[in-house]
Amino acid sequence: MNRFIRTLIVLVLINLWCLSEGSAQGVASAMNTEEAVTMADTMRSNGKIYVVLAVVLLIQAGLFVMLWSLDRKLSKLEA
């Protein structure tokens, strides 16, 4: 269980780092900056950015549940 908690903390920290503004600026600089800002403004004004955020959070929650259940099954097999 301790190993699972450490893995979960590392995954959360990696996700936070990837979602940080520094990473977003790196993506925006790879694309045309003006085009990236326009796309983000359009999605934000239409409210679609919340749909994207909800889908990303749903996928991450599913991955965490899958890891948790896999850890439980492995713990039962080890015992």
C-alpha positions in Angstrom: 0.0 0.0 0.0 2.9 2.4 0.8 4.3 1.8 -2.7 0.9 2.6 -4.3 0.6 5.9 -2.4 4.1 6.9 -3.5 3.3 6.0 -7.1 0.0 8.0 -6.9 1.8 11.0 -5.5 4.4 10.9 -8.3 1.7 10.6 -10.9 -0.2 13.6 -9.4 3.0 15.7 -9.4 3.8 14.8 -13.0 0.3 15.7 -14.0 0.5 19.0 -12.2 3.8 19.8 -13.8 2.5 19.0 -17.3 -0.5 21.2 -16.7 1.5 24.1 -15.4 1.8 27.3 -17.3 5.4 26.6 -18.2 4.4 23.5 -20.2 1.5 25.4 -21.8 3.8 28.1 -22.9 6.1 25.4 -24.5 3.1 24.1 -26.5 2.0 27.6 -27.5 5.5 28.4 -28.7 5.7 25.3 -30.8 2.5 26.4 -32.6 1.8 29.8 -33.9 1.4 31.8 -30.7 -1.4 34.0 -32.0 -3.3 31.0 -33.4 -3.0 29.2 -30.0 -4.3 32.1 -28.1 -7.2 32.6 -30.5 -8.1 28.9 -30.2 -8.0 29.0 -26.4 -10.1 32.2 -26.3 -12.7 30.7 -28.6 -13.0 27.5 -26.6 -13.2 29.5 -23.4 -15.9 31.8 -24.7 -18.0 28.9 -26.0 -17.6 27.0 -22.8 -16.1 24.0 -24.5 -12.9 24.3 -22.5 -14.9 22.9 -19.5 -15.9 19.9 -21.6 -12.2 19.2 -22.4 -11.3 19.6 -18.8 -14.0 17.2 -17.7 -12.9 14.6 -20.2 -9.3 14.9 -19.1 -10.2 14.6 -15.4 -12.5 11.6 -16.2 -9.7 9.8 -18.0 -7.3 10.5 -15.1 -9.8 9.3 -12.5 -10.3 6.1 -14.5 -6.6 5.5 -14.6 -6.3 6.1 -10.9 -9.1 3.7 -10.1 -7.6 1.1 -12.4 -4.2 1.4 -10.7 -5.9 1.2 -7.3 -7.8 -2.0 -8.2 -4.7 -3.5 -9.7 -2.7 -2.8 -6.6 -5.4 -4.4 -4.4 -5.4 -7.5 -6.6 -1.6 -7.8 -6.6 -1.6 -7.3 -2.8 -4.0 -10.3 -2.4 -1.8 -12.4 -4.7 1.3 -11.6 -2.7 -0.3 -12.5 0.6 
